Amino acid sequence: MSSCCTPDGSCNTNSTEKTEATATATATTTPGANTVVYKVNGIGSAHCQGIVAKAVGGLDSVDKVEVEIGTGLVTVTTTGEPDDALIASTVDEAGYEFTGRA
């Protein structure tokens, strides 16, 4: 779990950052895009949601990412086949536990 969250999933930072219930990073979606849902542990607040959305959404092949608080479901739309290993390492580097495809 990321160091910004308490065991009950609340955020212990003083961040003034505001995010919606589902954080979304979006680029232009292209025809032939692939969408995969992954499971990530530790997304218990809007702050955590934003960190994961920004990290995964920053990957070159990612067109869109949606992150759900509480469930930890991360929906990723990519150009071409998604690189599960790259997405896993990106989530892990952001401080969260990537558990695989949902």
N, C-alpha and C positions, 0 to 999 in steps of 0.2 A: 504494500500500500504506500502511496505517496506520503511523504513526510508532512504534507499540508493538511492531512485529514486525521481526525481522531478515530478511535476504534468504532464509535457509533456512526461513522460516516459523515460527520459534520466537519466543516472547514474551520481550521484554527488559525487562519491567516487574517490579516487586517486588510485584505484586498478590497478595493472599491470597484473592481471589475464587475460588470453586470452581464449575465448571459441568460438566454432563454431556456425553457424547460428542456429543449433538445438543441444542443449546439450543432451547427451545421457549417462546414467549410465547403464552398461550392466554386467550381470553375465551370466552363462550358462543357456540358455532357455531349459526347460524340456518339454517333450511331455505332452499334457493335460493342458498346460498353458492357462490362460484367459487374454484377452486384453480388457481394458476399457479405454474410453476417458473421461477425466474430464475437467471442465472449471475452470480456476483460474484467478482472476483479479489481475492486478498490475505487470504483467511480460512485462516490456517495454524495457528491455536492456539485453545484454548478461550476465551482472553481476547477474541480477535478475533470469534469466534463469538458470544459474549455481547453485544458491542457492536452487531453487526449485528442480532441478534435483538431487542434492546431498542429500537433505533432504529425498525426496521420495525414491530415489535409495538406501538409507541406511536402509530401512525397510527390515526385514528378509524375508518376503514373496515376495518381488519385485525382479523379474528377469531382467527387463528392464524398463527404463523410457525415454521418449522423450518429450521435452518441447519446444513449439513454441513461439518465441517472437512475441508480438503484438496480436495474436489471443488468447493467454492464454490457448491453448489446451495442455493438459498433457496426453500423452498416456502411460498407465501403463500396463505391462505384469506381472502377478503374478502366483505363483505356487498355484493352488487351487482357490477358490473363493476370490476375492479381498475384503478387509475389508474397506469399504467406510468410516466408522467412524474414523478408524486409519489414513487413508490417509488424511481425512479432518483435523484432529487435527494436523497432522504433517505439513501440508501446512500452517495452521493458526499459529502454533508455529514458523514457518520460517518467518512470517510477511506478508503473502499474504492472499487474500480472496478466499477461496474455495467455489464455487457456486454449485457444484454437477456434476453429469454426463452430458456430452454434448449431 
